[in-house]
C-alpha cells in the first residue's frame, strides 16, 4: 500500500495521495512567513475589487436615481462617495482578517 504517484494504485490510494499532497502544500504555505508574493498579489486584487464593485454599484444607482428623480441633488456623486466608503470598509475587513490569520 505504498503511495503510487503514477496512478497505478487503487482509487483509495490515489485519493489518499492527492489529499496528502494538498495537505502538505497547505502546511508549507501556512508556515511561510508573510504569505509569499502570490498571496499578496491576490490580496491586492481582492482589495481592488472590494473597492471597485461597491463604487460602480453606487454610480449606477446614482445615475438611475438622477434620471428618475433628478430634483437638484446629485445622487450620482452622493452614492459614489457612499460606494467608496463601503468598499474601503470592506477592504479593511478583509485585510484585518488576513493579518489575524483567520
N, CA, C and O atoms as CSV, one atom per row, in Angstrom:
chain,resi,resn,atom,element,x,y,z
A,1,UNK,N,N,0.815,-1.191,0.000
A,1,UNK,CA,C,0.000,0.000,0.000
A,1,UNK,C,C,0.856,1.251,0.000
A,1,UNK,O,O,0.540,2.205,0.710
A,2,UNK,N,N,1.896,1.276,-0.750
A,2,UNK,CA,C,2.749,2.461,-0.842
A,2,UNK,C,C,2.070,3.506,-1.712
A,2,UNK,O,O,1.228,3.186,-2.551
A,3,UNK,N,N,2.453,4.769,-1.497
A,3,UNK,CA,C,1.900,5.834,-2.342
A,3,UNK,C,C,2.356,5.611,-3.772
A,3,UNK,O,O,3.521,5.304,-4.027
A,4,UNK,N,N,1.430,5.770,-4.693
A,4,UNK,CA,C,1.724,5.497,-6.094
A,4,UNK,C,C,1.404,6.731,-6.921
A,4,UNK,O,O,0.265,6.889,-7.359
A,5,UNK,N,N,2.388,7.623,-7.150
A,5,UNK,CA,C,2.102,8.849,-7.887
A,5,UNK,C,C,1.819,8.616,-9.363
A,5,UNK,O,O,1.345,9.519,-10.053
A,6,UNK,N,N,2.108,7.395,-9.864
A,6,UNK,CA,C,1.872,7.113,-11.280
A,6,UNK,C,C,0.415,6.810,-11.571
A,6,UNK,O,O,0.039,6.663,-12.734
A,7,UNK,N,N,-0.418,6.714,-10.538
A,7,UNK,CA,C,-1.837,6.465,-10.746
A,7,UNK,C,C,-2.169,5.006,-10.959
A,7,UNK,O,O,-3.244,4.690,-11.467
A,8,UNK,N,N,-1.259,4.093,-10.577
A,8,UNK,CA,C,-1.497,2.674,-10.808
A,8,UNK,C,C,-2.144,1.986,-9.616
A,8,UNK,O,O,-2.533,0.823,-9.717
A,9,UNK,N,N,-2.268,2.689,-8.474
A,9,UNK,CA,C,-2.849,2.086,-7.281
A,9,UNK,C,C,-4.363,2.062,-7.359
A,9,UNK,O,O,-4.965,2.423,-8.371
A,10,UNK,N,N,-4.951,1.633,-6.275
A,10,UNK,CA,C,-6.410,1.612,-6.190
A,10,UNK,C,C,-6.921,3.048,-6.113
A,10,UNK,O,O,-6.155,3.964,-5.811
A,11,UNK,N,N,-8.192,3.246,-6.381
A,11,UNK,CA,C,-8.744,4.602,-6.264
A,11,UNK,C,C,-8.547,5.189,-4.872
A,11,UNK,O,O,-8.302,6.388,-4.736
A,12,UNK,N,N,-8.652,4.362,-3.838
A,12,UNK,CA,C,-8.463,4.863,-2.479
A,12,UNK,C,C,-7.027,5.337,-2.271
A,12,UNK,O,O,-6.805,6.355,-1.616
A,13,UNK,N,N,-6.049,4.610,-2.819
A,13,UNK,CA,C,-4.646,5.015,-2.687
A,13,UNK,C,C,-4.372,6.299,-3.458
A,13,UNK,O,O,-3.649,7.168,-2.970
A,14,UNK,N,N,-4.934,6.431,-4.642
A,14,UNK,CA,C,-4.750,7.661,-5.430
A,14,UNK,C,C,-5.377,8.848,-4.707
A,14,UNK,O,O,-4.801,9.936,-4.676
A,15,UNK,N,N,-6.559,8.637,-4.126
A,15,UNK,CA,C,-7.225,9.695,-3.381
A,15,UNK,C,C,-6.399,10.104,-2.169
A,15,UNK,O,O,-6.216,11.293,-1.909
A,16,UNK,N,N,-5.899,9.114,-1.424
A,16,UNK,CA,C,-5.082,9.384,-0.249
A,16,UNK,C,C,-3.824,10.157,-0.633
A,16,UNK,O,O,-3.422,11.075,0.081
A,17,UNK,N,N,-3.212,9.801,-1.734
A,17,UNK,CA,C,-2.010,10.500,-2.196
A,17,UNK,C,C,-2.335,11.949,-2.583
A,17,UNK,O,O,-1.578,12.860,-2.247
A,18,UNK,N,N,-3.432,12.164,-3.274
A,18,UNK,CA,C,-3.820,13.517,-3.690
A,18,UNK,C,C,-4.130,14.394,-2.479
A,18,UNK,O,O,-3.697,15.545,-2.421
A,19,UNK,N,N,-4.871,13.862,-1.521
A,19,UNK,CA,C,-5.211,14.626,-0.323
A,19,UNK,C,C,-3.961,14.910,0.501
A,19,UNK,O,O,-3.805,16.010,1.032
A,20,UNK,N,N,-3.085,13.945,0.610
A,20,UNK,CA,C,-1.839,14.140,1.358
A,20,UNK,C,C,-0.981,15.231,0.742
A,20,UNK,O,O,-0.389,16.036,1.461
A,21,UNK,N,N,-0.908,15.265,-0.594
A,21,UNK,CA,C,-0.135,16.305,-1.273
A,21,UNK,C,C,-0.718,17.687,-1.047
A,21,UNK,O,O,0.020,18.647,-0.823
A,22,UNK,N,N,-2.031,17.792,-1.103
A,22,UNK,CA,C,-2.675,19.084,-0.864
A,22,UNK,C,C,-2.495,19.539,0.574
A,22,UNK,O,O,-2.279,20.724,0.832
A,23,UNK,N,N,-2.584,18.611,1.505
A,23,UNK,CA,C,-2.391,18.961,2.914
A,23,UNK,C,C,-0.961,19.433,3.161
A,23,UNK,O,O,-0.742,20.373,3.924
A,24,UNK,N,N,0.009,18.789,2.523
A,24,UNK,CA,C,1.405,19.203,2.687
A,24,UNK,C,C,1.636,20.594,2.104
A,24,UNK,O,O,2.341,21.401,2.710
A,25,UNK,N,N,1.063,20.889,0.948
A,25,UNK,CA,C,1.190,22.231,0.360
A,25,UNK,C,C,0.561,23.277,1.274
A,25,UNK,O,O,1.105,24.371,1.429
A,26,UNK,N,N,-0.570,22.953,1.875
A,26,UNK,CA,C,-1.218,23.889,2.793
A,26,UNK,C,C,-0.356,24.137,4.023
A,26,UNK,O,O,-0.240,25.275,4.478
A,27,UNK,N,N,0.254,23.077,4.568
A,27,UNK,CA,C,1.137,23.242,5.729
A,27,UNK,C,C,2.330,24.137,5.391
A,27,UNK,O,O,2.701,25.008,6.178
A,28,UNK,N,N,2.924,23.921,4.223
A,28,UNK,CA,C,4.067,24.747,3.819
A,28,UNK,C,C,3.659,26.196,3.615
A,28,UNK,O,O,4.398,27.105,3.993
A,29,UNK,N,N,2.479,26.426,3.017
A,29,UNK,CA,C,2.011,27.799,2.783
A,29,UNK,C,C,1.738,28.511,4.100
A,29,UNK,O,O,2.040,29.698,4.229
A,30,UNK,N,N,1.185,27.826,5.061
A,30,UNK,CA,C,0.915,28.445,6.361
A,30,UNK,C,C,2.198,28.706,7.141
A,30,UNK,O,O,2.271,29.655,7.921
A,31,UNK,N,N,3.205,27.868,6.934
A,31,UNK,CA,C,4.465,28.035,7.654
A,31,UNK,C,C,5.294,29.181,7.080
A,31,UNK,O,O,6.145,29.733,7.778
A,32,UNK,N,N,5.061,29.546,5.825
A,32,UNK,CA,C,5.838,30.609,5.187
A,32,UNK,C,C,5.416,31.959,5.764
A,32,UNK,O,O,4.244,32.328,5.686
A,33,UNK,N,N,6.368,32.697,6.344
A,33,UNK,CA,C,6.006,33.989,6.943
A,33,UNK,C,C,5.606,35.007,5.886
A,33,UNK,O,O,6.274,35.140,4.860
A,34,UNK,N,N,4.528,35.716,6.132
A,34,UNK,CA,C,4.101,36.771,5.222
A,34,UNK,C,C,3.241,36.306,4.067
A,34,UNK,O,O,2.641,37.145,3.395
A,35,UNK,N,N,3.151,35.038,3.806
A,35,UNK,CA,C,2.267,34.537,2.776
A,35,UNK,C,C,2.854,34.471,1.386
A,35,UNK,O,O,2.244,33.847,0.518
A,36,UNK,N,N,3.980,35.065,1.120
A,36,UNK,CA,C,4.594,34.981,-0.199
A,36,UNK,C,C,4.064,36.033,-1.156
A,36,UNK,O,O,3.085,36.726,-0.878
A,37,UNK,N,N,4.734,36.131,-2.279
A,37,UNK,CA,C,4.415,37.151,-3.275
A,37,UNK,C,C,3.039,36.922,-3.894
A,37,UNK,O,O,2.257,37.864,-4.028
A,38,UNK,N,N,2.740,35.699,-4.267
A,38,UNK,CA,C,1.461,35.427,-4.937
A,38,UNK,C,C,0.287,35.687,-4.001
A,38,UNK,O,O,-0.769,36.151,-4.431
A,39,UNK,N,N,0.475,35.389,-2.743
A,39,UNK,CA,C,-0.590,35.644,-1.774
A,39,UNK,C,C,-0.921,37.130,-1.729
A,39,UNK,O,O,-2.091,37.512,-1.770
A,40,UNK,N,N,0.112,37.969,-1.643
A,40,UNK,CA,C,-0.133,39.401,-1.528
A,40,UNK,C,C,-0.583,40.021,-2.836
A,40,UNK,O,O,-1.307,41.016,-2.823
A,41,UNK,N,N,-0.171,39.458,-3.971
A,41,UNK,CA,C,-0.724,39.929,-5.250
A,41,UNK,C,C,-2.216,39.612,-5.334
A,41,UNK,O,O,-3.003,40.427,-5.817
A,42,UNK,N,N,-2.596,38.434,-4.865
A,42,UNK,CA,C,-4.010,38.087,-4.818
A,42,UNK,C,C,-4.778,38.989,-3.874
A,42,UNK,O,O,-5.911,39.376,-4.163
A,43,UNK,N,N,-4.167,39.329,-2.743
A,43,UNK,CA,C,-4.809,40.232,-1.786
A,43,UNK,C,C,-4.974,41.622,-2.402
A,43,UNK,O,O,-5.988,42.284,-2.182
A,44,UNK,N,N,-3.978,42.063,-3.171
A,44,UNK,CA,C,-4.062,43.351,-3.852
A,44,UNK,C,C,-5.258,43.372,-4.800
A,44,UNK,O,O,-5.989,44.360,-4.855
A,45,UNK,N,N,-5.458,42.290,-5.543
A,45,UNK,CA,C,-6.608,42.200,-6.433
A,45,UNK,C,C,-7.921,42.180,-5.681
A,45,UNK,O,O,-8.896,42.799,-6.107
A,46,UNK,N,N,-7.950,41.471,-4.564
A,46,UNK,CA,C,-9.165,41.411,-3.751
A,46,UNK,C,C,-9.533,42.788,-3.219
A,46,UNK,O,O,-10.701,43.178,-3.238
A,47,UNK,N,N,-8.535,43.519,-2.744
A,47,UNK,CA,C,-8.791,44.858,-2.225
A,47,UNK,C,C,-9.293,45.766,-3.350
A,47,UNK,O,O,-10.221,46.549,-3.149
A,48,UNK,N,N,-8.688,45.663,-4.522
A,48,UNK,CA,C,-9.132,46.481,-5.651
A,48,UNK,C,C,-10.578,46.232,-6.018
A,48,UNK,O,O,-11.350,47.173,-6.202
A,49,UNK,N,N,-10.950,44.963,-6.124
A,49,UNK,CA,C,-12.334,44.643,-6.467
A,49,UNK,C,C,-13.283,44.985,-5.329
A,49,UNK,O,O,-14.428,45.366,-5.573
A,50,UNK,N,N,-12.821,44.853,-4.089
A,50,UNK,CA,C,-13.671,45.174,-2.938
A,50,UNK,C,C,-14.031,46.654,-2.919
A,50,UNK,O,O,-15.089,47.024,-2.410
A,51,UNK,N,N,-13.171,47.499,-3.465
A,51,UNK,CA,C,-13.471,48.931,-3.537
A,51,UNK,C,C,-14.199,49.258,-4.837
A,51,UNK,O,O,-15.127,50.068,-4.838
A,52,UNK,N,N,-13.795,48.645,-5.930
A,52,UNK,CA,C,-14.349,48.988,-7.244
A,52,UNK,C,C,-15.823,48.610,-7.393
A,52,UNK,O,O,-16.606,49.400,-7.921
A,53,UNK,N,N,-16.205,47.444,-6.946
A,53,UNK,CA,C,-17.578,46.985,-7.176
A,53,UNK,C,C,-18.606,47.842,-6.427
A,53,UNK,O,O,-19.577,48.271,-7.049
A,54,UNK,N,N,-18.445,48.113,-5.127
A,54,UNK,CA,C,-19.422,48.995,-4.477
A,54,UNK,C,C,-19.439,50.407,-5.076
A,54,UNK,O,O,-20.487,51.049,-5.140
A,55,UNK,N,N,-18.266,50.879,-5.513
A,55,UNK,CA,C,-18.208,52.206,-6.140
A,55,UNK,C,C,-19.014,52.220,-7.427
A,55,UNK,O,O,-19.801,53.138,-7.656
A,56,UNK,N,N,-18.826,51.213,-8.269
A,56,UNK,CA,C,-19.575,51.149,-9.526
A,56,UNK,C,C,-21.068,50.953,-9.290
A,56,UNK,O,O,-21.892,51.515,-10.011
A,57,UNK,N,N,-21.415,50.162,-8.288
A,57,UNK,CA,C,-22.840,49.995,-7.965
A,57,UNK,C,C,-23.443,51.308,-7.484
A,57,UNK,O,O,-24.578,51.635,-7.832
A,58,UNK,N,N,-22.685,52.070,-6.678
A,58,UNK,CA,C,-23.164,53.376,-6.228
A,58,UNK,C,C,-23.355,54.340,-7.387
A,58,UNK,O,O,-24.337,55.082,-7.424
A,59,UNK,N,N,-22.425,54.333,-8.333
A,59,UNK,CA,C,-22.551,55.200,-9.503
A,59,UNK,C,C,-23.779,54.815,-10.322
A,59,UNK,O,O,-24.554,55.678,-10.733
A,60,UNK,N,N,-23.954,53.510,-10.557
A,60,UNK,CA,C,-25.095,53.053,-11.353
A,60,UNK,C,C,-26.419,53.425,-10.685
A,60,UNK,O,O,-27.341,53.902,-11.346
A,61,UNK,N,N,-26.505,53.206,-9.388
A,61,UNK,CA,C,-27.736,53.562,-8.674
A,61,UNK,C,C,-27.948,55.075,-8.693
A,61,UNK,O,O,-29.079,55.543,-8.821
A,62,UNK,N,N,-26.862,55.837,-8.565
A,62,UNK,CA,C,-26.971,57.295,-8.600
A,62,UNK,C,C,-27.426,57.818,-9.948
A,62,UNK,O,O,-28.245,58.735,-10.008
A,63,UNK,N,N,-26.916,57.259,-11.022
A,63,UNK,CA,C,-27.340,57.670,-12.363
A,63,UNK,C,C,-28.817,57.353,-12.552
A,63,UNK,O,O,-29.565,58.169,-13.091
A,64,UNK,N,N,-29.238,56.177,-12.114
A,64,UNK,CA,C,-30.647,55.808,-12.247
A,64,UNK,C,C,-31.533,56.770,-11.455
A,64,UNK,O,O,-32.557,57.234,-11.955
A,65,UNK,N,N,-31.129,57.070,-10.207
A,65,UNK,CA,C,-31.920,57.997,-9.391
A,65,UNK,C,C,-31.938,59.398,-9.999
A,65,UNK,O,O,-32.974,60.063,-9.975
A,66,UNK,N,N,-30.810,59.855,-10.542
A,66,UNK,CA,C,-30.771,61.177,-11.182
A,66,UNK,C,C,-31.708,61.245,-12.382
A,66,UNK,O,O,-32.360,62.265,-12.606
A,67,UNK,N,N,-31.778,60.167,-13.150
A,67,UNK,CA,C,-32.659,60.161,-14.328
A,67,UNK,C,C,-34.128,60.137,-13.928
A,67,UNK,O,O,-34.957,60.767,-14.585
A,68,UNK,N,N,-34.457,59.425,-12.873
A,68,UNK,CA,C,-35.859,59.285,-12.490
A,68,UNK,C,C,-36.329,60.320,-11.473
A,68,UNK,O,O,-37.494,60.717,-11.485
A,69,UNK,N,N,-35.432,60.757,-10.597
A,69,UNK,CA,C,-35.821,61.679,-9.536
A,69,UNK,C,C,-34.835,62.836,-9.431
A,69,UNK,O,O,-34.475,63.241,-8.325
A,70,UNK,N,N,-34.402,63.362,-10.544
A,70,UNK,CA,C,-33.424,64.453,-10.545
A,70,UNK,C,C,-34.041,65.740,-10.038
A,70,UNK,O,O,-34.646,66.484,-10.810
A,71,UNK,N,N,-33.896,66.011,-8.754
A,71,UNK,CA,C,-34.521,67.186,-8.169
A,71,UNK,C,C,-33.489,68.150,-7.578
A,71,UNK,O,O,-33.756,68.807,-6.572
A,72,UNK,N,N,-32.337,68.234,-8.191
A,72,UNK,CA,C,-31.324,69.168,-7.723
A,72,UNK,C,C,-30.226,68.524,-6.893
A,72,UNK,O,O,-29.142,69.093,-6.763
A,73,UNK,N,N,-30.480,67.358,-6.333
A,73,UNK,CA,C,-29.452,66.646,-5.563
A,73,UNK,C,C,-28.743,65.699,-6.521
A,73,UNK,O,O,-29.388,64.947,-7.252
A,74,UNK,N,N,-27.439,65.739,-6.514
A,74,UNK,CA,C,-26.692,64.818,-7.367
A,74,UNK,C,C,-26.556,63.479,-6.657
A,74,UNK,O,O,-25.668,63.276,-5.829
A,75,UNK,N,N,-27.453,62.580,-7.000
A,75,UNK,CA,C,-27.408,61.256,-6.407
A,75,UNK,C,C,-26.159,60.499,-6.846
A,75,UNK,O,O,-25.629,59.685,-6.090
A,76,UNK,N,N,-25.690,60.759,-8.051
A,76,UNK,CA,C,-24.515,60.057,-8.547
A,76,UNK,C,C,-23.305,60.355,-7.669
A,76,UNK,O,O,-22.597,59.434,-7.262
A,77,UNK,N,N,-23.062,61.614,-7.376
A,77,UNK,CA,C,-21.921,61.968,-6.533
A,77,UNK,C,C,-22.091,61.450,-5.110
A,77,UNK,O,O,-21.138,60.969,-4.497
A,78,UNK,N,N,-23.304,61.552,-4.595
A,78,UNK,CA,C,-23.551,61.089,-3.232
A,78,UNK,C,C,-23.323,59.587,-3.105
A,78,UNK,O,O,-22.655,59.131,-2.177
A,79,UNK,N,N,-23.876,58.827,-4.032
A,79,UNK,CA,C,-23.735,57.374,-3.961
A,79,UNK,C,C,-22.345,56.906,-4.384
A,79,UNK,O,O,-21.909,55.824,-3.992
A,80,UNK,N,N,-21.645,57.719,-5.184
A,80,UNK,CA,C,-20.244,57.427,-5.472
A,80,UNK,C,C,-19.451,57.456,-4.167
A,80,UNK,O,O,-18.668,56.547,-3.890
A,81,UNK,N,N,-19.657,58.498,-3.372
A,81,UNK,CA,C,-18.976,58.607,-2.083
A,81,UNK,C,C,-19.345,57.449,-1.166
A,81,UNK,O,O,-18.472,56.859,-0.529
A,82,UNK,N,N,-20.619,57.122,-1.095
A,82,UNK,CA,C,-21.066,56.002,-0.250
A,82,UNK,C,C,-20.423,54.701,-0.719
A,82,UNK,O,O,-19.987,53.896,0.103
A,83,UNK,N,N,-20.362,54.490,-2.028
A,83,UNK,CA,C,-19.745,53.273,-2.569
A,83,UNK,C,C,-18.273,53.167,-2.230
A,83,UNK,O,O,-17.788,52.084,-1.903
A,84,UNK,N,N,-17.552,54.285,-2.305
A,84,UNK,CA,C,-16.129,54.268,-1.954
A,84,UNK,C,C,-15.953,53.956,-0.472
A,84,UNK,O,O,-15.081,53.169,-0.103
A,85,UNK,N,N,-16.772,54.564,0.374
A,85,UNK,CA,C,-16.669,54.313,1.813
A,85,UNK,C,C,-16.974,52.842,2.124
A,85,UNK,O,O,-16.238,52.199,2.872
A,86,UNK,N,N,-18.044,52.321,1.557
A,86,UNK,CA,C,-18.401,50.916,1.786
A,86,UNK,C,C,-17.294,49.996,1.275
A,86,UNK,O,O,-16.937,49.025,1.942
A,87,UNK,N,N,-16.749,50.298,0.095
A,87,UNK,CA,C,-15.667,49.486,-0.462
A,87,UNK,C,C,-14.421,49.517,0.402
A,87,UNK,O,O,-13.781,48.485,0.602
A,88,UNK,N,N,-14.068,50.682,0.916
A,88,UNK,CA,C,-12.885,50.785,1.778
A,88,UNK,C,C,-13.091,50.030,3.088
A,88,UNK,O,O,-12.167,49.383,3.580
A,89,UNK,N,N,-14.287,50.107,3.655
A,89,UNK,CA,C,-14.572,49.344,4.868
A,89,UNK,C,C,-14.502,47.846,4.612
A,89,UNK,O,O,-14.001,47.087,5.442
A,90,UNK,N,N,-15.006,47.429,3.461
A,90,UNK,CA,C,-14.962,46.015,3.087
A,90,UNK,C,C,-13.515,45.554,2.903
A,90,UNK,O,O,-13.145,44.475,3.367
A,91,UNK,N,N,-12.705,46.357,2.235
A,91,UNK,CA,C,-11.298,46.010,2.042
A,91,UNK,C,C,-10.568,45.962,3.376
A,91,UNK,O,O,-9.753,45.067,3.604
A,92,UNK,N,N,-10.848,46.911,4.258
A,92,UNK,CA,C,-10.233,46.926,5.581
A,92,UNK,C,C,-10.581,45.651,6.348
A,92,UNK,O,O,-9.730,45.080,7.030
A,93,UNK,N,N,-11.828,45.210,6.233
A,93,UNK,CA,C,-12.258,43.984,6.900
A,93,UNK,C,C,-11.435,42.787,6.413
A,93,UNK,O,O,-10.940,42.003,7.223
A,94,UNK,N,N,-11.287,42.645,5.076
A,94,UNK,CA,C,-10.553,41.507,4.536
A,94,UNK,C,C,-9.090,41.539,4.939
A,94,UNK,O,O,-8.516,40.501,5.267
A,95,UNK,N,N,-8.481,42.714,4.919
A,95,UNK,CA,C,-7.076,42.811,5.300
A,95,UNK,C,C,-6.893,42.484,6.777
A,95,UNK,O,O,-5.941,41.797,7.148
A,96,UNK,N,N,-7.798,42.971,7.622
A,96,UNK,CA,C,-7.679,42.655,9.043
A,96,UNK,C,C,-7.866,41.161,9.301
A,96,UNK,O,O,-7.226,40.603,10.192
A,97,UNK,N,N,-8.733,40.513,8.534
A,97,UNK,CA,C,-8.906,39.060,8.664
A,97,UNK,C,C,-7.636,38.325,8.268
A,97,UNK,O,O,-7.259,37.352,8.921
A,98,UNK,N,N,-6.969,38.777,7.207
A,98,UNK,CA,C,-5.731,38.145,6.762
A,98,UNK,C,C,-4.615,38.338,7.782
A,98,UNK,O,O,-3.829,37.422,8.018
A,99,UNK,N,N,-4.541,39.494,8.376
A,99,UNK,CA,C,-3.493,39.745,9.364
A,99,UNK,C,C,-3.692,38.890,10.614
A,99,UNK,O,O,-2.719,38.451,11.228
A,100,UNK,N,N,-4.930,38.655,10.985
A,100,UNK,CA,C,-5.207,37.806,12.145
A,100,UNK,C,C,-4.967,36.336,11.849
A,100,UNK,O,O,-4.790,35.528,12.761
A,101,UNK,N,N,-4.963,36.003,10.589
A,101,UNK,CA,C,-4.768,34.610,10.211
A,101,UNK,C,C,-6.036,33.795,10.257
A,101,UNK,O,O,-5.996,32.565,10.265
A,102,UNK,N,N,-7.148,34.471,10.288
A,102,UNK,CA,C,-8.484,33.869,10.332
A,102,UNK,C,C,-8.597,33.017,11.523
A,102,UNK,O,O,-9.645,32.413,11.753
